[in-house]
Amino acid sequence: MQVRGSCERTTLTMLAVIVESVFGLRAMRESWNALEQVMFHATFYPC
């Protein structure tokens, strides 16, 4: 019983890590796109 519980906990932890990394990657990509846009505007449209 205890072994099954720890196995379930490990699976849940792995799932949480995967979801967290996926959301983290998406947030990183979005912020990178925003940074690219800022750099593009700064390069081609200097204020």
Secondary structure, 3 states (H helix, E strand, C coil): CHHHHHHHHHHHHHHHHHHHHHHHHHHHHHHHHHHHHHHHHHHHCCC
